[in-house]
Amino acid sequence: MTELPPEKRMEAYLQKIAAGPKLSKDLSEEEAEDALSLILDGEVSPVRVGVFLIAARMKIETVPENIGYWRALQNRIIPIKIALDKLLQIADPFDGFQRIPYFGFYAIPVIAELGLPTYGHSALPLPPKFGITFEDLLVNHYHLPGSGQGEQRIKQIEETGFGYLSTADTLPALEKLRTMRTEIVKRPMLATLEKILMPLQADGKNLLATTYFHRGYELSLIEIGKRSQFDRVIVGNGMEGTTLFGVHKETKVFIQEGETEARPRSLKLSEMYLKETATRIEEAHNTLKEVESKRETIAELGERALKTGEGPAAIQIASQAGCLTDLASLFRTPQEGFDAAMKVLQSGICYDRLMKWVDALKS
């Protein structure tokens, strides 16, 4: 079909997926890749872009379709080689969080300090939540530019072992769909697939920790993980869809390595940590439930945690660091990671390093 003009190809794809609940048909992996490629390359009208994104989600995407859509996105990113032995990417939902304060932004330098270089991949808040993201904190609290610093940020990740990247720099074609995504209101398949893209590639082992919210989408993420260049993909359903696993409830995660079948693992506070630690984590979580999830409050509590190792944010950060470093095989248990993270937080070193990271991008 690729011999046909772009508008004709999109017309054919729409006729398949936008025919109602009973008559709609699935696209092949190749057709899905071509359809999203046409959209990303700006070769079809905005009206058809909007109709396609809505129809694809309302029909419910198949695993082959999602693989095709992912290929269209990943093929427009050339992973930049970075001189690190290992690298963890944390990709939380790009529409952010709203309900309970979450400190994944501040966990990133802590995980790096524990010996696992880490960066967050995100975007400025997207619909439907328009919640808080890594990039939201950088731009709207720390007052960094929203784009144009990609090369400098990557250099700092290589030099410091931690950092943050935005799709505004890693995949501008995706960022151009921001207005369309706002207009269509509903969450398109892009929301699933932007979390499993690889903009950076370490010399050694590449790991991804990401999430799914609605049951069933973990299947697509696992199958894409098999086809990606990540050596290990960790997929779970954490608090408000983040990579904070096992805190708000027992969480099932899937660990995908190579082309083998994903290994499921259940994460439960009482089994991950010693009783005293589990109680501290639960109490911190309950305290944070009473705190309004505002950007300024998250920054205040997060910075306090990095400076002193005190407060409920410090406990949440240490629990996330302990869990993710265990899943990445850096420590034998989440408890070991938690204890190491608390020592790092109490030293105050990560606060100084985060502030230097931010100041370097301002100068």
Secondary structure, DSSP 8 states (H G I E B T S, - for coil): -TTS-HHHHHHHHHHHHSSHHHH-----HHHHHHHHHHHHTT-S-HHHHHHHHHHHHHH---HHHHHHHHHHHHTT---EEES-SEEEEEE--TT-B-SS---HHHHHHHHHHTT--EEEEE-S--TTT--B-HHHHHHHTS---SSS-HHHHHHHHHHHSEEEEEHHHH-HHHHTTHHHHHHH-S--THHHHGGG--SEEESSEEEEEEE--STTHHHHHHHHHHHSS-SEEEEE--GGGSS--SSSS-EEEEEEETTS--EEEEE-HHHHS-HHHHHHHHHHHHHHHTS---HHHHHHHHHHHHHHS-SHHHHHHHHHHHHHHHHTTSSSSHHHHHHHHHHHHHHTHHHHHHHHHHHHHH-
